[in-house]
């Protein structure tokens, strides 16, 4: 909240008559009549309390379509002013299908109305307050992860306030990827004591095997139009594969892992990275050491993913 403090010091004594002739002090209460309605924060933004609306904050409005349960997205409408409003401000929002925004090469399609619901499109910001919260419920089971979708929601009415010119719309969006979706997965993780230096071929004996099959299915989540994220072994969701494919070579993939995982391990190496686009099957074998600079113990992970 913006606060204005006025300190007036009198260094001379004036007579009552002289004071009555002075102009009155400036009345700043008039600034309370200037109210701007804007969309501000949202739970889809990975940075708490960071703005999520407007073209400049497009990256802070990314929807997740992973999982099978309905996902509830919320965002707030804020009244920006020197002081909270003295009267209630009714607010109305709506999906603006003609306002699709694409700041990059991705072409977005309006999210089908069968995939989401907005429980209420009207709200009231009470006198003395600034915020109201609106909700969107997404059904990921009805969203095609191979398509790039956008859901622009805008403030259409805010009685007693001016609607912001650049922060009135939140561009909720999800990037599609042809390889995205659920994969039936099988695999094994082998834990060794010390360093074995695996470089391929038969899996060395002496390791403790963990069956990764019960983790099936795994979701290939689009990171961009040519890159997927998928849980790594039994270490997800914090640690995950980063799988990139080349549209000009449909059977080629390139595999690594996310940066934070790489920073916590050493000697990560991909032994096998194959993809058969006809059966939509990936096979990935990798190895790493769980300590810094190879000071820990080696691990081998062998996983196969078949797109559902």
C-alpha positions as CSV (number, residue, x, y, z in Angstrom):
1,X,0.0,0.0,0.0
2,X,1.3,3.4,-0.9
3,X,1.5,5.7,2.0
4,X,1.7,9.5,1.9
5,X,3.0,11.3,5.0
6,X,2.8,15.0,5.3
7,X,4.7,16.8,8.0
8,X,4.2,20.5,8.3
9,X,6.4,22.5,10.7
10,X,5.7,26.0,11.8
11,X,8.7,28.0,12.8
12,X,6.8,31.2,13.3
13,X,3.7,32.1,15.3
14,X,0.9,33.6,13.2
15,X,-2.1,35.5,14.4
16,X,-5.6,33.9,14.2
17,X,-6.6,36.4,11.5
18,X,-3.5,35.7,9.4
19,X,-4.0,32.0,9.6
20,X,-7.6,32.3,8.4
21,X,-6.4,34.0,5.3
22,X,-4.0,31.1,4.4
23,X,-5.0,28.5,1.8
24,X,-6.1,25.2,3.3
25,X,-3.7,22.2,3.3
26,X,-3.9,20.0,0.3
27,X,-6.5,17.3,0.7
28,X,-5.1,14.0,-0.5
29,X,-8.3,12.1,0.1
30,X,-9.2,12.8,-3.5
31,X,-6.7,10.2,-4.7
32,X,-9.0,7.5,-3.3
33,X,-11.2,8.1,-6.3
34,X,-8.6,6.8,-8.7
35,X,-8.9,3.0,-8.9
36,X,-7.3,0.6,-11.4
37,X,-8.7,-2.9,-11.7
38,X,-6.0,-5.4,-12.7
39,X,-5.2,-9.1,-12.6
40,X,-2.2,-9.7,-10.4
41,X,-0.9,-13.0,-9.0
42,X,-1.8,-16.7,-9.7
43,X,-0.8,-20.0,-8.3
44,X,0.5,-21.1,-11.7
45,X,3.4,-18.8,-11.3
46,X,6.4,-20.6,-9.8
47,X,7.5,-17.3,-8.2
48,X,5.3,-16.5,-5.2
49,X,3.5,-13.1,-5.4
50,X,5.0,-12.4,-8.9
51,X,2.7,-10.9,-11.5
52,X,1.0,-13.3,-13.9
53,X,-1.1,-11.1,-16.1
54,X,-0.4,-9.1,-19.3
55,X,1.9,-9.8,-22.2
56,X,5.0,-8.9,-20.2
57,X,4.2,-11.7,-17.7
58,X,3.2,-14.4,-20.2
59,X,5.7,-16.8,-18.8
60,X,4.1,-16.6,-15.4
61,X,0.8,-18.1,-16.6
62,X,1.8,-21.6,-17.6
63,X,-0.8,-24.3,-16.9
64,X,0.1,-27.8,-15.9
65,X,-1.8,-30.6,-17.7
66,X,0.0,-33.4,-15.9
67,X,-2.0,-35.8,-13.7
68,X,-5.5,-37.2,-13.8
69,X,-7.2,-35.2,-11.1
70,X,-8.9,-31.8,-11.8
71,X,-6.4,-29.0,-11.3
72,X,-7.6,-25.8,-9.7
73,X,-6.0,-22.6,-10.9
74,X,-6.7,-19.3,-9.0
75,X,-5.8,-15.7,-9.8
76,X,-6.5,-12.5,-8.1
77,X,-8.1,-9.2,-9.2
78,X,-6.5,-6.2,-7.5
79,X,-7.6,-2.6,-7.1
80,X,-4.5,-0.5,-7.5
81,X,-4.8,2.9,-5.8
82,X,-3.3,5.1,-3.0
83,X,-6.0,3.8,-0.6
84,X,-8.5,0.9,-0.6
85,X,-11.8,1.8,-2.2
86,X,-14.5,3.3,0.0
87,X,-17.3,1.4,-1.8
88,X,-17.8,-2.1,-3.0
89,X,-16.5,-2.7,-6.6
90,X,-18.3,-5.5,-8.5
91,X,-16.0,-7.3,-10.9
92,X,-16.8,-9.4,-14.0
93,X,-14.4,-11.6,-15.9
94,X,-14.8,-13.6,-19.1
95,X,-12.8,-15.8,-21.5
96,X,-11.7,-13.6,-24.5
97,X,-11.3,-16.1,-27.3
98,X,-10.4,-13.3,-29.8
99,X,-7.5,-12.3,-27.7
100,X,-5.1,-15.1,-28.2
101,X,-1.5,-14.0,-27.6
102,X,1.7,-15.7,-28.9
103,X,5.0,-14.0,-28.1
104,X,7.0,-16.7,-29.7
105,X,6.8,-19.1,-32.6
106,X,4.2,-21.3,-30.8
107,X,0.8,-21.2,-32.3
108,X,-1.9,-21.5,-29.6
109,X,-5.4,-22.8,-30.0
110,X,-8.2,-21.6,-27.7
111,X,-8.6,-24.2,-24.9
112,X,-11.9,-26.1,-25.6
113,X,-14.7,-25.2,-23.1
114,X,-15.3,-28.9,-22.5
115,X,-11.9,-29.1,-20.7
116,X,-12.4,-26.5,-18.0
117,X,-15.0,-24.7,-15.9
118,X,-15.1,-21.3,-14.2
119,X,-17.3,-21.6,-11.1
120,X,-18.2,-18.0,-11.1
121,X,-17.3,-15.1,-13.4
122,X,-18.5,-12.3,-11.0
123,X,-17.1,-11.1,-7.7
124,X,-17.0,-8.2,-5.4
125,X,-14.1,-6.3,-3.9
126,X,-15.4,-5.1,-0.6
127,X,-14.9,-1.5,0.6
128,X,-11.7,-1.3,2.5
129,X,-10.2,-4.3,0.7
130,X,-8.3,-4.6,-2.6
131,X,-8.5,-8.3,-3.7
132,X,-10.9,-10.9,-5.0
133,X,-10.0,-14.4,-6.2
134,X,-11.3,-16.2,-9.2
135,X,-10.9,-19.9,-10.0
136,X,-10.5,-22.1,-13.1
137,X,-10.8,-25.9,-12.9
138,X,-9.0,-27.8,-15.6
139,X,-9.7,-31.5,-16.4
140,X,-6.3,-32.8,-17.7
141,X,-8.0,-36.0,-18.9
142,X,-9.7,-33.9,-21.6
143,X,-6.7,-31.9,-22.7
144,X,-4.6,-33.1,-25.6
145,X,-1.0,-32.6,-24.4
146,X,0.3,-32.7,-28.0
147,X,-1.5,-29.4,-28.7
148,X,-0.6,-25.9,-27.5
149,X,-3.6,-24.3,-25.8
150,X,-4.3,-20.9,-24.4
151,X,-7.1,-19.6,-22.2
152,X,-7.1,-15.7,-22.1
153,X,-9.3,-14.5,-19.2
154,X,-9.9,-10.8,-18.9
155,X,-11.7,-8.2,-16.7
156,X,-14.7,-7.0,-18.6
157,X,-16.3,-4.9,-15.9
158,X,-15.2,-3.2,-12.7
159,X,-17.9,-0.7,-11.7
160,X,-16.3,2.3,-10.0
161,X,-12.8,1.5,-11.3
162,X,-10.8,1.9,-14.5
163,X,-9.8,-1.4,-16.1
164,X,-6.0,-1.6,-16.6
165,X,-4.8,-1.2,-20.1
166,X,-2.0,-3.8,-19.9
167,X,-2.8,-6.0,-16.9
168,X,-6.4,-6.8,-17.4
169,X,-5.9,-10.2,-19.0
170,X,-4.1,-13.4,-17.8
171,X,-3.0,-15.6,-20.7
172,X,-3.2,-19.1,-19.2
173,X,-1.4,-21.4,-21.6
174,X,0.1,-24.9,-22.1
175,X,2.7,-25.7,-24.7
176,X,2.0,-28.9,-26.7
177,X,4.5,-31.5,-27.8
178,X,3.9,-34.4,-30.3
179,X,5.7,-36.8,-27.9
180,X,3.7,-35.6,-24.8
181,X,1.3,-37.8,-22.9
182,X,1.2,-40.9,-20.7
183,X,3.7,-43.7,-21.1
184,X,3.5,-47.2,-19.8
185,X,6.9,-47.7,-18.2
186,X,9.1,-50.6,-17.1
187,X,12.6,-50.6,-15.8
188,X,15.2,-51.2,-13.1
189,X,17.5,-49.1,-11.0
190,X,20.7,-50.7,-9.7
191,X,22.5,-49.3,-6.7
192,X,26.2,-50.1,-6.3
193,X,28.6,-49.5,-3.5
194,X,31.5,-47.4,-4.7
195,X,32.5,-46.8,-8.3
196,X,32.1,-49.4,-11.1
197,X,32.5,-47.2,-14.1
198,X,29.8,-48.7,-16.3
199,X,30.1,-47.8,-19.9
200,X,27.6,-50.2,-21.6
201,X,26.9,-53.8,-22.2
202,X,25.6,-56.3,-19.7
203,X,24.6,-54.9,-16.3
204,X,27.4,-55.7,-13.8
205,X,26.6,-58.0,-10.9
206,X,26.7,-56.8,-7.3
207,X,24.1,-54.1,-7.5
208,X,20.9,-53.9,-5.6
209,X,18.0,-53.9,-8.0
210,X,14.8,-51.8,-7.6
211,X,11.8,-52.5,-9.9
212,X,10.5,-49.3,-11.4
213,X,7.4,-50.9,-13.0
214,X,5.1,-49.9,-10.2
215,X,5.7,-46.3,-11.1
216,X,3.9,-46.8,-14.4
217,X,2.5,-44.8,-16.1
218,X,4.7,-41.8,-16.3
219,X,3.7,-38.5,-17.9
220,X,5.8,-36.8,-20.6
221,X,5.2,-33.2,-19.8
222,X,6.0,-30.6,-22.6
223,X,8.8,-28.2,-21.7
224,X,8.6,-26.7,-25.1
225,X,7.4,-27.9,-28.6
226,X,10.4,-30.2,-28.9
227,X,11.4,-31.1,-25.3
228,X,9.7,-33.3,-22.7
229,X,10.2,-33.7,-19.0
230,X,9.6,-37.2,-17.5
231,X,10.3,-38.5,-14.0
232,X,13.8,-40.1,-13.7
233,X,13.7,-43.6,-12.2
234,X,12.0,-43.3,-8.7
235,X,13.4,-39.8,-8.1
236,X,10.6,-37.7,-9.6
237,X,9.1,-35.3,-9.8
238,X,12.1,-33.2,-8.6
239,X,14.6,-35.1,-10.7
240,X,13.6,-35.8,-14.3
241,X,14.7,-36.7,-17.8
242,X,14.9,-33.8,-20.3
243,X,14.1,-35.5,-23.7
244,X,14.6,-33.5,-26.9
245,X,13.5,-34.8,-30.3
246,X,14.3,-33.5,-33.8
247,X,11.2,-33.2,-36.0
248,X,13.3,-33.8,-39.1
249,X,14.5,-37.1,-37.7
250,X,11.5,-38.8,-36.1
251,X,13.5,-41.7,-34.6
252,X,16.1,-39.5,-32.9
253,X,16.0,-38.3,-29.3
254,X,18.6,-36.6,-27.1
255,X,18.5,-37.3,-23.4
256,X,19.9,-35.5,-20.3
257,X,18.4,-34.6,-16.9
258,X,17.4,-31.3,-15.3
259,X,20.0,-28.9,-14.1
260,X,19.4,-29.2,-10.4
261,X,19.7,-33.0,-10.6
262,X,23.0,-32.7,-12.5
263,X,24.3,-30.3,-9.9
264,X,23.6,-32.8,-7.1
265,X,25.4,-35.8,-8.7
266,X,28.5,-36.5,-10.9
267,X,29.6,-38.5,-13.9
268,X,26.1,-38.6,-15.4
269,X,26.2,-40.5,-18.7
270,X,23.5,-41.6,-21.2
271,X,24.4,-45.1,-22.5
272,X,21.3,-45.7,-24.6
273,X,18.8,-43.3,-26.0
274,X,16.5,-44.7,-28.7
275,X,13.0,-43.9,-30.0
276,X,10.8,-45.8,-32.4
277,X,8.2,-43.4,-33.8
278,X,6.1,-46.2,-35.2
279,X,5.6,-47.9,-31.8
280,X,6.2,-44.7,-29.9
281,X,8.7,-46.5,-27.7
282,X,11.7,-44.9,-25.9
283,X,14.5,-46.9,-24.3
284,X,16.9,-45.0,-22.1
285,X,19.9,-46.4,-20.1
286,X,21.9,-44.0,-18.0
287,X,24.4,-44.0,-15.1
288,X,25.7,-41.6,-12.5
289,X,27.5,-41.3,-9.2
290,X,25.5,-40.0,-6.3
291,X,28.4,-38.0,-4.8
292,X,30.3,-34.9,-5.9
293,X,33.3,-35.6,-8.1
294,X,32.7,-39.3,-8.2
295,X,33.0,-39.6,-4.4
296,X,29.8,-41.5,-3.9
297,X,28.4,-44.8,-5.3
298,X,27.4,-45.5,-8.9
299,X,23.8,-46.1,-10.1
300,X,22.5,-47.6,-13.3
301,X,19.0,-46.9,-14.6
302,X,17.4,-48.8,-17.5
303,X,13.9,-47.6,-18.5
304,X,11.5,-48.3,-21.4
305,X,8.5,-46.1,-22.1
306,X,5.7,-46.9,-24.5
307,X,3.2,-44.1,-25.3
308,X,-0.4,-45.0,-24.4
